[in-house]
């Protein structure tokens, strides 16, 4: 190189090479003018050395240089192209490796996924590991236990003076943090309370119909909100858990539930579902008790006292049942319409001790082995037994409730909200029910506020909410959804519930939308188990069951505080819990749900489990609020449809015999899967740095859940319009229950009693066709919406 550089320094004269085309001028003194003119054609030049200008050796050397240059030119060009192509492919592979939409899942966590700071931040690029470390550094632990204890000691029944004081304290606590907005939303709702002057009663009735001895209801404060008021008299029948199949079994055994009072056990389904099923079968009233078989005592764990009854509302729905479908900002604005989920028969909780007295009086056939409980000295017979008289005198009151909000605005997508909430109210101490969730919510607010002060800027807004009226059926959250429904389905990304988060420490369960399953799996791999040192939560659940999702994932039930977000508003939601293995937390919804009992059940591990809950929830929030592409697995619903269609396939022969087919559903499912795969490929091949394109994809992804709300039924008549989670004739579950009637002569087949089948009718072809159309076109609409613009829709329907 040094010799070549010397030659170049010595070269002073450029001259036309002989043998080339004519007209190529020699270099003149006016070099600048010649350089400015673009050459008409290529003119080879020779490099003159320091030898004399007319030297033959010089001319020979220059000829060799020119010839070599002509031979090497194609190779040089080819080499440059190869280098450019290799660099391009290397860069593309590097970009694909960090793409957050690779593989089978929509998002893949990688340590090299970076999160750029805001324009005003003085910090460098924040990677996922940096954000994780920042979050864990600011997340406190010691304060959680004390906050749970202090909250559980406060009176906070919805509508009480104690609740109003707690609401002011939480508003003040949020105002002290680095939040962009803090505000309160007040609703005036209809709540039902026990009448202290006229408590509920239970009497024996003699053969002449006269009231006899009064049975003790130990605690007059324990009642069923939204029970029908009035009196019910009838013979007693034992009905297991009060499910439709349990009541149908009574009929097959010759025990008619109609006109009688049913004694049912707590568990399996909600209070509201038990009463609705009893009403569908014509029962006159319901008594609900906790059987020791459902609440086994451990050798070192406390159990529920035999004299304790369990509280629970019986509205088959959520929100204020006196303004169904409308927000309760001011009830006088709306006509006096009641929810169809309000029961028309009375219901009352009783203790295990009272239930034991009732069971001893029952005659009739012996209950099946699986119906047998563990009440000592009580033979479990179906009945009927002696007459009973139940009197329910609950009173309705218009009550103000307050939801409290705090917001951290997002940097790039501030109009998209990641929502996290916790119930604040409680009937009784409510340590597990709401004190844990409230304490964790406040700690997360403090933690994310500290992170913002240290350079964290989420892409999307974080919305922290403390709900009121939760013990009456998620009244506060549902009224907020009803008030802002037209807005929230466009802006709410995900709802994370902190209710019932700590009910034990052995197992982890998540009740959630399918869209969040892949993200849950990823976060479980990031959080350490609170009771298995050196293991992550994922390793803990996968150790006992290789199909981790079968162990962890459950559908959202109606009594979950997250249910309305998905089934009513079309927002994917999650409610997760640590629970005991083989033992239900016995004190939920009782006056024994104290901090001390929760501490005993967890054997002193309450701080560690609460910390794990906070870590899991916090890392969910980071991913959901800060990933460039929303980590929602929209392809999962294809598997959900396939699973349900598998159940329907069993009846394809029966349908074909009637000239009917399920082909429409199969075609719609195929279109949805193709649309999901097409969107996945678009995301896979897109530029992550293209903010406009990323936002377009995020909008399509975040509305997938909303696409499964049937647009063909009225929200006023069928508020839970989700075809997989909702209630009504438009749902896949209702279609399946109806098709089962092809092999049954009675409309009271399992599941039929609450699916809308008219009494005394079996399979109806016209109803089947309508159900199939409602389901198919909702699923087809979801496929079309996922495809994007109308010119991109390509279906085979």
ABEGO torsion letter per residue (X at the ends): XAAAAAAAAABABBBBBBGBBBGBBBBBABAAAAAABBBABBBBBBBBBABBAABAAAAAAAAAAAAAAAAAAAAAAAAAAAAAAAAAAAAAAAAAAABAABEABABBBBAABBBBBBAABABBBBBAAAAAAAAAAABBAAAAAAAAAAAAABBABBGBAAAAAAAAAAAAAAAABBBABBBBBBBBBBBBBBBAABBBBBBBBBAAGBBBBBBBBABAABBBBGBBBEBBBEBBBBAEAGBAAAAAAAAAAGBBABGBBBBBBBEGBBAAAAAAAAAAAGBABBBBBBBAAABBBBAABBBBBAABBBBBBABBEBEBAABBGBBBABAAABBBBBBAABBABBBBBBBAAAAAAAAAABBEBBBBAAABBABBGBBBBAOBBBBBBBBBABBBBBBBBBBBBBBBBBAABAABBBBBBBBABBBEAGAAAAAAAAAAAAAAAAAAAAAAAAGBBBABBBBBBBBBGAAAGGAAAAAAAAAAAAAAAAABABBBBABGABAEAABBBBBBBAAAAAAAAAAAAABBBAABBGBBAAAAAAAABABAAAAABBBBBAABAAAAAAAAAGBBBBBBBBBBBGBBBAABGBAABBAAAAAAAAGGAAAAAAAAAAAAAAAAAAAAAABABBBBBAAAAAAAAAAAAAAAAAAAAAAAAAGBBAAAAAAAAAAAAAAAAAAAAAAAABBAABAAAAAAAAAAAAAAAAAABBAABBAAABABABAAABBEAABAAAAAAAAAAAABABAABBGAAAAGBBBGBBBBAAAAAAAAAAAAAAAAAAAAAAAEBAAABBBAX
